[in-house]
Amino acid sequence: ESGDIAKFNVSGELAPTNANIKISDIKIDLAKLMSYIDIDEFFIVNHGIAKGSISLLGDLNAPDFKGSLSISEPNFKLPFLFSKDISTEKMLFTVSNNEIQLLENIYSIDKDEKFKFTWKIFMNKWLIDHFEMNLRTLQGETVPLDFKSSYVNLKGDIKTDLNMYMEKKLVEITGDVIGDNVDIVSKLADISSTEKTNA
């Protein structure tokens, strides 16, 4: 039905120390789902239907997840980085040995192929242990960055090969960023004067 956000079938056995649960025939309308989650500042889904199956095996305190989900012709926005729509032919997520991975694919901004992107989430029981990401522009291409934060605003065309590692409160970013006609507005002076005022 058009009003459905998610459909799936659940089968198997839910034993605390030896579970064997399969969630199959998954179909999730991501645009409808995300309309209930208020993170529009960071992530907006315009279109995307997720399909696949996932199994949960073993001890429920530290389960092993296996399976995959694919999203055909997704279209979304990352407003904190780019003002234009991002799309790709397909996004494929795999789940195995407590790793959730978005396989690398080519992404377009405003229908022009611009960059490759992949990430991995490493789970520890039911919690995220750490997160790894890589974004790199295609040969000869730039991406129209429009980044805003409380410390700095960056706007312009960049080439990049960027890696990010996140674990608890640690965020480590490494790689190259080459800018072309980039405007940088720093708010560090405002922060410094605020700290002096509050001291």
C-alpha positions as CSV (number, residue, x, y, z in Angstrom):
1,E,0.0,0.0,0.0
2,S,1.1,3.6,-0.7
3,G,1.0,4.5,3.0
4,D,3.4,1.7,4.1
5,I,6.8,2.7,5.4
6,A,8.2,-0.8,5.9
7,K,7.3,-4.4,5.1
8,F,9.2,-7.5,6.1
9,N,8.8,-11.1,7.2
10,V,10.3,-12.5,10.4
11,S,10.9,-16.2,11.0
12,G,13.1,-18.4,13.1
13,E,13.7,-19.1,16.8
14,L,14.3,-16.5,19.5
15,A,16.4,-18.4,22.1
16,P,18.4,-16.1,24.4
17,T,21.7,-18.0,23.9
18,N,21.1,-19.5,20.5
19,A,18.9,-17.3,18.4
20,N,18.3,-17.9,14.7
21,I,16.1,-15.1,13.4
22,K,15.7,-14.2,9.7
23,I,14.2,-10.9,8.6
24,S,13.4,-11.4,4.9
25,D,11.5,-9.6,2.1
26,I,12.5,-6.3,3.6
27,K,11.1,-3.3,1.8
28,I,11.5,0.1,3.4
29,D,10.5,3.5,1.9
30,L,13.4,5.6,3.2
31,A,11.9,9.0,2.3
32,K,8.8,8.2,4.3
33,L,10.9,6.7,7.2
34,M,13.3,9.6,7.4
35,S,10.4,12.1,7.4
36,Y,9.8,11.0,11.0
37,I,13.4,11.5,12.0
38,D,14.5,15.1,12.6
39,I,18.0,15.2,11.1
40,D,17.3,17.4,8.1
41,E,20.3,19.6,8.9
42,F,22.5,16.6,8.1
43,F,20.6,14.1,5.9
44,I,17.5,14.3,3.7
45,V,16.2,11.4,1.6
46,N,14.3,12.4,-1.5
47,H,13.8,8.9,-2.9
48,G,15.0,5.4,-2.1
49,I,13.5,1.9,-1.5
50,A,15.7,-0.5,0.6
51,K,15.3,-4.2,-0.1
52,G,17.0,-7.3,1.3
53,S,17.3,-9.7,4.2
54,I,19.2,-9.9,7.5
55,S,19.8,-12.8,9.9
56,L,20.5,-12.6,13.6
57,L,22.4,-15.6,14.9
58,G,23.8,-16.8,18.3
59,D,23.7,-15.2,21.7
60,L,21.3,-12.2,22.0
61,N,23.9,-10.4,24.2
62,A,26.4,-10.5,21.4
63,P,24.7,-11.5,18.2
64,D,26.2,-12.1,14.8
65,F,24.4,-10.3,12.0
66,K,24.5,-11.4,8.4
67,G,22.8,-10.2,5.3
68,S,22.5,-7.4,2.8
69,L,20.3,-4.4,1.8
70,S,20.3,-2.6,-1.5
71,I,18.8,0.8,-2.4
72,S,18.0,1.3,-6.1
73,E,18.3,4.8,-7.5
74,P,18.6,6.6,-4.2
75,N,18.5,10.4,-4.2
76,F,19.4,12.3,-1.1
77,K,21.0,15.5,0.3
78,L,23.8,16.1,2.8
79,P,22.9,19.8,3.5
80,F,26.0,20.3,5.8
81,L,28.3,19.5,2.9
82,F,26.5,20.1,-0.4
83,S,23.5,22.2,-1.4
84,K,22.6,20.0,-4.4
85,D,21.1,16.5,-4.7
86,I,23.3,13.4,-4.6
87,S,22.4,10.2,-6.5
88,T,23.8,6.9,-7.6
89,E,22.6,3.8,-9.4
90,K,22.5,1.6,-6.4
91,M,23.7,1.6,-2.8
92,L,24.7,-1.9,-1.5
93,F,25.0,-2.6,2.3
94,T,26.5,-5.8,3.6
95,V,26.4,-7.1,7.1
96,S,28.8,-9.8,8.2
97,N,31.0,-10.6,11.2
98,N,29.6,-7.6,13.0
99,E,30.7,-5.2,10.2
100,I,28.1,-3.1,8.4
101,Q,29.6,-1.9,5.1
102,L,28.4,0.5,2.4
103,L,30.2,-0.9,-0.7
104,E,32.1,1.7,-2.7
105,N,30.2,3.2,-5.6
106,I,30.3,6.3,-7.8
107,Y,28.0,9.2,-6.8
108,S,26.7,12.1,-8.8
109,I,25.9,15.6,-7.7
110,D,23.2,17.2,-9.7
111,K,23.4,14.3,-12.2
112,D,27.2,14.6,-12.9
113,E,29.4,11.8,-11.6
114,K,31.7,13.3,-9.0
115,F,33.1,11.0,-6.3
116,K,33.5,7.6,-4.9
117,F,32.2,6.9,-1.4
118,T,32.3,4.0,1.1
119,W,32.1,3.4,4.9
120,K,32.2,0.7,7.5
121,I,30.6,0.4,10.9
122,F,32.2,-2.0,13.4
123,M,29.8,-3.3,16.0
124,N,30.6,-4.5,19.6
125,K,27.6,-6.5,20.7
126,W,24.7,-4.1,20.1
127,L,26.8,-0.9,20.2
128,I,28.9,0.8,17.6
129,D,32.6,0.3,18.3
130,H,33.9,2.6,15.5
131,F,33.2,4.0,12.1
132,E,35.5,4.4,9.0
133,M,34.8,6.4,5.9
134,N,36.5,7.3,2.6
135,L,35.4,9.9,0.1
136,R,37.5,10.7,-3.0
137,T,36.7,12.7,-6.1
138,L,37.0,11.1,-9.5
139,Q,40.0,12.0,-11.7
140,G,39.6,15.5,-13.1
141,E,36.4,16.2,-11.1
142,T,35.7,18.5,-8.2
143,V,32.7,18.6,-5.7
144,P,30.9,21.9,-4.8
145,L,31.5,22.0,-1.1
146,D,29.2,24.2,1.0
147,F,30.3,23.3,4.6
148,K,29.0,25.2,7.6
149,S,29.9,24.7,11.3
150,S,30.1,26.8,14.4
151,Y,33.8,27.3,13.8
152,V,34.3,27.7,10.0
153,N,32.4,28.0,6.8
154,L,33.9,26.6,3.5
155,K,32.4,27.2,0.1
156,G,34.0,26.3,-3.3
157,D,35.1,23.5,-5.6
158,I,37.4,20.9,-4.1
159,K,39.2,17.7,-5.0
160,T,39.7,15.3,-2.2
161,D,40.8,11.9,-0.9
162,L,39.5,12.0,2.6
163,N,39.5,9.3,5.3
164,M,37.5,9.6,8.6
165,Y,37.7,7.5,11.7
166,M,35.3,7.9,14.6
167,E,35.4,6.1,17.9
168,K,33.4,7.4,20.9
169,K,34.6,11.1,21.3
170,L,37.6,10.6,18.9
171,V,37.3,11.9,15.3
172,E,40.4,11.5,13.1
173,I,40.4,12.9,9.6
174,T,43.3,12.3,7.2
175,G,43.9,12.8,3.5
176,D,44.1,15.5,0.9
177,V,41.8,18.4,0.2
178,I,42.7,20.7,-2.8
179,G,40.5,23.8,-3.2
180,D,39.7,25.9,-6.2
181,N,38.1,29.3,-5.6
182,V,37.2,28.4,-2.0
183,D,35.9,31.0,0.4
184,I,36.8,30.4,4.0
185,V,35.1,32.3,6.8
186,S,36.5,31.5,10.3
187,K,34.6,32.2,13.5
188,L,37.6,31.6,15.7
189,A,37.9,35.3,16.5
190,D,34.3,35.3,17.7
191,I,35.0,32.2,19.9
192,S,38.1,33.7,21.3
193,S,36.4,37.0,22.3
194,T,33.5,35.0,23.8
195,E,35.9,32.9,25.9
196,K,37.6,36.1,27.2
197,T,34.3,37.6,28.1
198,N,33.2,34.5,30.0
199,A,36.6,34.2,31.8
